[in-house]
Amino acid sequence: MSSGVLIAFGRDARLPVASGVIVATIVANVTGDRNLWSAAAFAFCNAGEALLTAWLIERYFGSPFSLDRPHNVLGLAAAAVVATAASGIGGTVAHKVFHSPMAPVVTTWQHWFASDIVGVITSSRRIIAGPASTVPPRSLSVSFVPTAGRCGSRKPHERNSTRAAALYASKA
């Protein structure tokens, strides 16, 4: 959601949105099962992802950005892939260091990437396009369902639950 807000509102929203992402991530993680250090690391990965996505869109497509051309839709998808892949590296390292040193690195990165790519694509396009958009409801997010399902895990039962979550998110 934060990527979409940054893309829609531009440079002026960077500090408030990034601050909000950091605070929300820390609160959510600390009230869960994470410690303050891991929560802070995850928070900076999440904020960095949103900032990187918005920067890539602004750098290559300018501002204001809209989803009225296929080129822009593909640009949003590419920016989301790059930013979530990069934040996934940081998130994987933080998870390995602060939470679960025995967790497989590739699986942890795949889970981060799959969950974030679905979130960025589904929420960003709704915010950018606005409530009265002419963008078909599932045109962009449905294309990521097979990818998100495959990235989820090597175990069939986990892969199917990831695919179901991705499909559910695309219908929202």
Secondary structure, DSSP 8 states (H G I E B T S, - for coil): -HHHHHHHH-GGGHHHHHHHHHHHHHHHHHTTT--HHHHHHHHHHHHHHHHHHHHHHHHHH-SS--SSSHHHHHHHHHHHHHHHHHHHHHHHHHHHHHT-TTS-HHHHHHHHHHHHHHHHHHHHHHHHH-TT--S-TTTTGGGGHHHHHHHH-SSHHHHHHHHHHHHHHHH-
